[in-house]
Amino acid sequence: MINHRLISSDTIDDLLNSVYRIIQEKGSEVPASRGKKQIIKEIIDAKLILTNPRARLSISESRSTPFSAFGEFLWYLSGSGGLDFIEYYIPEYRKHVTSKDKLTADDSYGPRFKGITEHQNQFKNVIELLKRRRDSKKAVIQIYDKIDLVDHLKDNVSTPCTLSFQFLVREEKLIMITNMRSNDIVYGLPHDIFAFTMIQELVARELGYKLGDYVHNVGSLHYYAEDKFEKNLSDYLDEGYQAPEDCIMPRMTKDPIAKFNELLLVEEGLRKGFDIDIKELKLDDYWQDIAILLKCHYLIKNKMIDRFLDEKEKFVNKIYMDYTDKRSRSITNANRE
């Protein structure tokens, strides 16, 4: 059955709520490609629209994962495909991908964004193109490559779920259109929309435009029809609709690329074990808050809980404190057990 669907919402939680209900109620069951015994429940040809791309952070108890969401976003735009990078944020990541060299994920996006040489840097090139020709329809970043299908047929290696990103400037707003061959709604979709709308805002602010709609097109939008995934969806839906004002990130500051590159250096230092004092850095409030979030993750991973409890009080924007408060409660409850 072909289920053409258009779902539009102002916030990520409203969007997820609608998507989950529709697939649970209307999705078709088909065999999963991973294993003959696995079944997925899917809709085909789904178009999701997030009309406020800054409302990208889920505030539900079961979907609020800002550490891994920011980690994946930074991994993409760092240009790295290294598994050690992403495993710092998502320890189970290696289990879900193939790696010919055991060091990099075969389907990683970072090297595809940046290319082998600076001349091939797709992220930089789309920004330069839109600076020269604001009405261009050619500002496209290609992720899926023809060699991916060859490799998959030959060695059954992981291939990217994302096909391409297109950036369009219309009416002084930057619209981003993502095309995906496949998207898992339980773990993949919330992270993907977060990371991709962060990229959209980076490009928009660097070019001086407002944020337009974020459009997310998916060939197969699905979840694995197993008890643990069904429970995950049900738990989320049981929480009901979330307060929209609590999931909107602050507006990114002007000329963000240079500041983002500074953040990448902070991230690398923390990930490699350097105990960086965030307040000593010359970052504006927007980027400093993200750096503090990364520092909180560093402190939790290194079991410095008392310092984490102090660090989380330094946020300028309340939205991040809400997430770290949830994390501190879960740590406290785990210690009691």
C-alpha positions as CSV (number, residue, x, y, z in Angstrom):
1,M,0.0,0.0,0.0
2,I,1.3,3.5,-0.9
3,N,0.6,6.0,1.9
4,H,1.3,9.5,0.6
5,R,1.3,11.7,3.7
6,L,1.8,15.4,4.3
7,I,2.3,16.2,8.0
8,S,3.0,19.8,9.1
9,S,3.6,21.1,12.6
10,D,5.1,24.1,14.4
11,T,7.3,22.0,16.8
12,I,9.2,18.8,16.8
13,D,7.0,17.2,19.5
14,D,3.8,18.0,17.7
15,L,5.3,16.6,14.5
16,L,6.5,13.4,16.2
17,N,3.1,13.0,17.9
18,S,1.3,13.1,14.5
19,V,3.9,10.9,12.8
20,Y,3.8,8.2,15.5
21,R,0.0,8.0,15.6
22,I,-0.4,7.9,11.8
23,I,2.2,5.1,11.4
24,Q,0.8,3.1,14.3
25,E,-2.8,3.3,12.9
26,K,-2.3,3.5,9.2
27,G,1.2,2.0,8.5
28,S,1.7,-1.2,6.4
29,E,3.7,-4.1,7.8
30,V,6.5,-5.3,5.5
31,P,9.7,-7.4,6.0
32,A,12.7,-5.4,7.1
33,S,15.8,-5.6,5.0
34,R,18.0,-6.2,8.0
35,G,16.6,-9.7,8.7
36,K,14.0,-12.0,7.3
37,K,12.3,-12.3,10.7
38,Q,12.0,-8.6,11.3
39,I,9.0,-6.6,10.4
40,I,8.7,-2.8,10.0
41,K,5.6,-0.7,10.0
42,E,5.9,2.0,7.4
43,I,4.3,4.7,5.3
44,I,5.7,5.4,1.9
45,D,6.4,8.9,0.4
46,A,6.1,11.0,3.6
47,K,6.5,14.7,3.6
48,L,7.1,16.3,7.0
49,I,7.2,20.1,7.4
50,L,8.5,21.8,10.5
51,T,7.4,25.4,10.2
52,N,9.5,26.6,13.1
53,P,12.9,24.9,12.7
54,R,14.2,26.3,16.0
55,A,11.5,24.3,17.8
56,R,13.7,21.3,17.3
57,L,14.4,20.0,20.8
58,S,11.9,17.4,22.1
59,I,11.0,18.1,25.7
60,S,9.4,14.8,26.4
61,E,10.9,12.5,29.0
62,S,11.5,9.8,26.5
63,R,12.9,12.0,23.6
64,S,15.0,14.6,25.4
65,T,18.4,13.6,24.3
66,P,20.3,16.8,23.7
67,F,23.8,15.4,24.4
68,S,23.6,12.8,21.6
69,A,21.7,15.2,19.3
70,F,24.3,17.9,19.5
71,G,27.0,15.2,19.3
72,E,25.7,13.9,16.0
73,F,25.3,17.5,14.6
74,L,28.9,18.3,15.5
75,W,30.1,15.0,14.0
76,Y,28.5,15.8,10.7
77,L,30.0,19.2,10.2
78,S,33.4,18.4,11.7
79,G,34.0,16.4,8.5
80,S,34.9,13.3,10.6
81,G,33.6,9.8,10.0
82,G,35.4,8.5,13.0
83,L,33.5,6.1,15.2
84,D,35.4,7.2,18.3
85,F,33.9,10.7,17.9
86,I,30.3,9.6,17.7
87,E,30.6,6.7,20.2
88,Y,31.5,9.4,22.8
89,Y,27.9,10.5,22.5
90,I,26.2,7.3,21.3
91,P,28.1,4.3,22.7
92,E,26.0,1.7,20.8
93,Y,26.6,3.4,17.4
94,R,29.1,0.9,16.1
95,K,26.6,-2.0,16.4
96,H,24.3,-0.4,13.8
97,V,26.9,0.4,11.0
98,T,29.6,-1.3,9.1
99,S,33.2,-0.1,9.0
100,K,35.7,-1.5,6.5
101,D,38.7,0.0,8.4
102,K,37.1,-0.5,11.9
103,L,37.8,3.3,12.5
104,T,35.2,5.1,10.4
105,A,31.5,4.5,9.7
106,D,31.0,3.5,6.0
107,D,27.9,5.6,5.8
108,S,29.2,8.7,7.8
109,Y,28.0,12.1,6.5
110,G,31.0,14.2,7.6
111,P,33.4,13.2,4.8
112,R,30.6,13.6,2.3
113,F,29.9,17.2,3.5
114,K,33.5,18.3,3.4
115,G,35.0,16.2,0.6
116,I,38.6,15.1,0.2
117,T,39.8,18.6,-0.8
118,E,38.7,22.1,0.1
119,H,37.5,22.5,-3.5
120,Q,35.0,19.6,-2.8
121,N,33.6,21.1,0.5
122,Q,29.9,21.0,-0.3
123,F,28.9,22.9,2.8
124,K,31.2,25.8,2.0
125,N,30.2,25.7,-1.7
126,V,26.5,26.0,-1.2
127,I,27.0,29.1,1.0
128,E,29.3,30.6,-1.6
129,L,26.8,29.8,-4.4
130,L,23.9,31.5,-2.5
131,K,26.0,34.5,-1.8
132,R,26.6,35.0,-5.5
133,R,23.1,33.9,-6.7
134,R,20.5,34.1,-4.0
135,D,17.7,32.7,-6.3
136,S,19.7,29.6,-7.3
137,K,18.1,26.2,-7.4
138,K,21.5,24.5,-7.5
139,A,22.5,24.8,-3.8
140,V,22.4,21.0,-3.2
141,I,24.6,18.9,-0.9
142,Q,24.7,15.3,-2.1
143,I,25.1,12.6,0.5
144,Y,24.2,9.3,-1.2
145,D,26.7,8.5,-3.9
146,K,26.5,6.0,-6.8
147,I,29.3,4.0,-5.2
148,D,27.1,3.3,-2.2
149,L,24.9,1.0,-4.1
150,V,27.9,-0.8,-5.6
151,D,29.4,-1.3,-2.2
152,H,26.1,-2.5,-0.7
153,L,25.6,-5.1,-3.4
154,K,29.2,-6.3,-3.1
155,D,29.8,-6.3,0.6
156,N,26.4,-5.4,2.3
157,V,27.9,-2.3,3.8
158,S,26.0,0.5,5.5
159,T,24.7,3.1,3.1
160,P,23.5,6.6,4.0
161,C,19.8,7.0,4.8
162,T,20.0,10.6,3.6
163,L,20.1,11.3,-0.2
164,S,20.5,15.1,-0.4
165,F,19.9,18.5,1.1
166,Q,18.7,21.5,-1.0
167,F,18.8,25.1,0.2
168,L,16.4,27.7,-1.4
169,V,16.2,31.4,-0.6
170,R,12.7,32.7,-1.1
171,E,11.1,35.9,0.3
172,E,14.2,36.6,2.4
173,K,13.9,33.1,4.1
174,L,16.1,30.1,3.7
175,I,14.1,26.9,3.1
176,M,15.8,23.5,3.5
177,I,14.6,20.4,1.8
178,T,16.0,17.0,2.9
179,N,15.4,13.9,0.9
180,M,15.9,10.5,2.6
181,R,15.5,7.0,1.2
182,S,14.7,5.6,4.7
183,N,14.1,6.9,8.2
184,D,13.4,5.2,11.5
185,I,11.0,7.3,13.6
186,V,12.0,6.0,17.1
187,Y,15.7,7.0,17.2
188,G,16.6,8.4,13.8
189,L,13.9,11.0,13.0
190,P,14.2,13.2,16.2
191,H,18.0,13.3,15.8
192,D,17.9,13.9,12.1
193,I,15.5,16.8,12.3
194,F,17.5,18.3,15.1
195,A,20.9,18.1,13.2
196,F,19.5,19.1,9.8
197,T,17.6,22.2,11.1
198,M,20.8,23.2,13.0
199,I,22.6,23.1,9.6
200,Q,19.7,25.1,8.1
201,E,20.1,27.8,10.7
202,L,23.9,27.9,10.3
203,V,23.5,28.5,6.6
204,A,20.6,31.0,7.0
205,R,22.4,33.1,9.6
206,E,25.7,33.0,7.7
207,L,23.9,34.4,4.7
208,G,21.8,36.9,6.7
209,Y,18.4,35.4,6.0
210,K,15.5,34.4,8.2
211,L,14.6,30.8,8.7
212,G,12.0,29.4,6.4
213,D,10.3,26.0,6.6
214,Y,12.2,22.8,7.1
215,V,10.9,20.1,4.7
216,H,11.7,16.4,5.3
217,N,10.9,14.0,2.5
218,V,11.2,10.2,3.2
219,G,10.7,7.2,0.9
220,S,10.1,4.7,3.8
221,L,9.2,6.3,7.1
222,H,9.0,3.4,9.6
223,Y,9.7,1.7,12.9
224,Y,10.5,-1.9,13.8
225,A,7.4,-3.7,14.9
226,E,8.8,-5.2,18.0
227,D,7.6,-4.9,21.6
228,K,10.4,-2.6,22.8
229,F,9.7,-0.1,20.0
230,E,6.0,-0.3,20.3
231,K,6.4,0.4,24.0
232,N,8.7,3.3,23.2
233,L,6.1,4.9,21.0
234,S,3.3,4.3,23.4
235,D,5.3,5.8,26.3
236,Y,5.9,8.9,24.2
237,L,2.3,9.3,23.1
238,D,1.1,8.7,26.7
239,E,2.9,11.9,27.7
240,G,0.5,13.9,25.5
241,Y,1.3,17.1,23.8
242,Q,4.2,19.2,25.0
243,A,4.3,22.9,25.8
244,P,5.5,24.5,22.5
245,E,7.4,27.4,24.1
246,D,9.7,25.0,26.0
247,C,11.2,23.4,22.9
248,I,12.3,26.5,21.0
249,M,16.0,27.1,21.0
250,P,17.3,30.7,21.1
251,R,18.1,32.4,17.8
252,M,21.6,31.6,16.5
253,T,23.9,34.7,16.5
254,K,25.2,36.4,13.4
255,D,28.2,35.1,11.4
256,P,28.0,31.7,13.0
257,I,30.5,29.7,11.0
258,A,33.6,31.1,12.8
259,K,32.0,30.7,16.2
260,F,30.9,27.2,15.3
261,N,34.5,26.3,14.4
262,E,35.6,27.5,17.8
263,L,33.0,25.2,19.4
264,L,34.4,22.3,17.4
265,L,37.8,22.9,19.1
266,V,36.1,22.9,22.5
267,E,34.2,19.7,21.7
268,E,37.4,18.0,20.6
269,G,39.3,19.0,23.7
270,L,36.5,17.8,26.0
271,R,36.2,14.5,24.1
272,K,39.9,13.9,24.4
273,G,39.8,14.5,28.1
274,F,40.8,18.1,28.6
275,D,39.0,19.7,31.5
276,I,38.2,23.0,29.8
277,D,36.8,26.0,31.8
278,I,34.0,27.2,29.5
279,K,33.7,30.6,31.3
280,E,37.3,31.4,30.3
281,L,36.4,31.1,26.6
282,K,35.3,34.2,24.6
283,L,32.1,32.8,23.3
284,D,28.8,34.7,23.1
285,D,25.8,33.4,25.1
286,Y,24.4,31.2,22.3
287,W,27.6,29.2,21.7
288,Q,28.7,29.3,25.4
289,D,25.4,27.5,26.4
290,I,26.1,24.7,23.9
291,A,29.7,24.5,25.2
292,I,28.4,24.2,28.8
293,L,26.1,21.4,27.6
294,L,29.1,19.6,26.2
295,K,31.0,20.2,29.4
296,C,28.1,18.7,31.4
297,H,28.3,15.6,29.2
298,Y,32.1,15.4,29.8
299,L,31.5,15.6,33.6
300,I,28.8,13.0,33.6
301,K,30.9,10.6,31.5
302,N,33.8,11.1,33.9
303,K,31.5,10.6,36.9
304,M,32.2,14.1,38.3
305,I,28.5,14.5,39.4
306,D,29.0,17.2,42.0
307,R,30.8,19.4,39.4
308,F,28.0,18.6,36.8
309,L,25.4,19.8,39.3
310,D,27.4,23.1,39.6
311,E,28.0,23.4,35.8
312,K,24.4,23.1,34.8
313,E,23.5,26.2,36.8
314,K,25.6,28.3,34.4
315,F,23.3,28.3,31.4
316,V,22.0,31.6,30.2
317,N,19.0,30.0,28.5
318,K,16.5,28.0,30.6
319,I,15.8,25.5,27.9
320,Y,19.1,23.7,28.5
321,M,18.7,23.8,32.3
322,D,15.4,21.9,31.9
323,Y,17.3,19.1,30.1
324,T,20.1,18.9,32.6
325,D,17.7,19.0,35.5
326,K,16.0,15.9,34.0
327,R,19.4,14.2,33.7
328,S,20.3,15.1,37.3
329,R,17.0,13.6,38.5
330,S,17.7,10.4,36.6
331,I,21.3,10.2,38.1
332,T,19.8,10.7,41.6
333,N,17.2,8.0,41.1
334,A,19.8,5.6,39.7
335,N,22.0,6.2,42.8
336,R,19.1,5.5,45.1
337,E,18.6,2.1,43.4
